[in-house]
Amino acid sequence: MPRNQFQRMFFAFVTVLVTVHAYVFYSLYVVNGSVLMQINGTNSVLEAIRTQGGVYMCGTYVPIWTVVLVEFVLAYTLELVMGSPCSFRLASRVFDMKKDHPMLFETAIICATVGLMCPSMSLIAAFLYYPYYAGFHVATLLANWLKLVCFNFPFAFFSQLFFIQPFVRTVFRTVFRKDIQKQKKQYAQAA
């Protein structure tokens, strides 16, 4: 879909913007919500986060917006540097963009992106949310990383494939409607 660097950056920006919010919500509410409420003796996750002084990150408690901002910057950088270019190359090894149905090619890109970004961001998260108060140990870091990958991969795969990417592609087509129509006219004239 994106045809130039600006469009690729816009596409990645919207994808990461939606994805980071989804993952922060998923991590805080679905994965850790009941533990947070139990530890803090509250009836809601948001109240539990307020009671403990924020979300534990890098050995301290920070507000949720800090978590979203840090994860956004890291995920956006990783998506631009590694996720998008490598997933396109991986999908191109299996499918031919010109011969195969566009839906197959787009699905292959989504799957490759999840396969690259989920373990990468889970490793970053393992460092960010490591229990530094207990001292640092590589085995604990690797165990936390594996745990995060196991929690995040199914959510990443299904949310990207069925919700996030269709939404982002709709936003992209809306924003770049004129450019897409112009490209279609060029293809029609060339054929």
C-alpha positions, 0 to 999 in steps of 0.5 A, a space after each residue: 500500500 505505501 509507495 514512498 517513504 512518507 507514506 511508509 512512515 505515516 503507515 508505521 506511525 498509525 500502526 504503532 499508535 494503535 498497537 501501543 495503546 492496545 498492548 498497554 491496555 492488554 498488558 495492564 488490564 488483561 494480563 496483570 489486572 487481577 494481580 494489580 487489584 489483588 496486591 493493591 486491594 482495589 476493585 479496578 485496575 486504574 485504581 490499583 495503578 493509582 494506589 501503587 503510584 503508577 506502572 512499574 518501569 525501569 525500577 520506578 513507578 511512572 504514569 501510564 502516559 509515560 509507559 505509552 510514550 516510551 513504548 511508542 518511541 521504541 516501537 516506532 523506531 524498531 518498526 521503521 528500522 527493522 519491522 517494515 523493511 524486513 517483513 516486506 523482504 520476507 513476504 517477497 521471498 514467499 509471494 510475488 507482489 505482481 503475480 499473487 493476490 494482494 491480500 495474500 501478500 499483505 497477510 504475509 507482511 502482517 505475519 512477518 511483521 508480528 513474527 519480528 516485532 513481537 519477540 523484539 518488543 517483548 525483549 525490550 519490555 523484559 528490560 523495561 519491566 524487569 524487577 530490578 529491586 530483586 537484582 539482575 540475573 540473565 536467566 530471569 530476564 530470559 524467562 521474563 522475555 519468553 513469558 512475554 512472548 507467550 502472552 503477547 504473540 497470540 494477541 499480536 497475531 490476531 489483533 494485527 491480522 483481524 483488527 489493527 491492520 484492517 483499521 490502519 489500511 482504511 485510515 491510510 486509504 482515506 488519507 491518501 485517497 487522491 494519490 491512490 486514485 492517481 496510481 490506479 489511473 496510471 496503471 489503467 493507462 499503462 495496461 
